[in-house]
Amino acid sequence: MAVNIEKYKEISTDLTGKKVTLVAVSKTKPNEDIQALYDLGQRDFGENYVQELVDKHAVLPKDIHWHFIGHLQTNKIKYIAPFVHLIHGVDSLKLLQEINKQAAKSGRIIDCLLQVHIAQEETEFGMDEAELEVARSAMAELSNVHIVGMMGMASFSDDPKKVRGEFHYLKTLYTKYGELRILSMGMSGDYTIAIEEGSTMVRIGSLLFGARN
Ligand SMILES: *Cc1c(COP(=O)(O)O)cnc(C)c1O
């Protein structure tokens, strides 16, 4: 097993002290790796692929909070709507409307994060400021989704100043939007900077589970 238990304990203790939620990103990793962290008290896990998430949800403990952090296709929302805890990557009004529809069918209200495009270099998913406002105005008619925060991914850059600047920008938008409680930013390589810039939730995979193929 490639789970780094010591690293998990170290990060988890550090983040608890800082009141930052750790989402353990378990995509492509086997169930026993997830169970190992679950047994140490971890409850929030993040997945990128719908089928993989559905399969894992079916067999792993029912009190796990499953976060969908990948790019969600509208035709697949129905598979995760009955149980997903938080959808991080909502990057269009259309997606938000479809989640609302599927959430209603499941009799649920689904918490969502608006994904914001912050990386300068990468072509990447995410809304700009204008699209955030469009999403905000649409909320009055969407009673089965709650926008509870924002999510962003910084450039894969070895220039910490650049990464910091991108997280800083996201924090500014988050504050300006108002009435939000989750700012999901920071991964294995940049989570310490993200926390310094105001992250309340980090998504960490390879540091805990080892590199992915
Ligand atoms: C895979 C993934 C992560 C985790 O990345 P690591 O670098 O392994 O920590 C975080 N966020 C998103 C959106 C991802 O797709």
Residues whose N, C-alpha, C, O or C-beta is under 5 A from the ligand:
A	BS01	LIG	V25 I69 M187 S188 G189 R203 I204 G205 S206
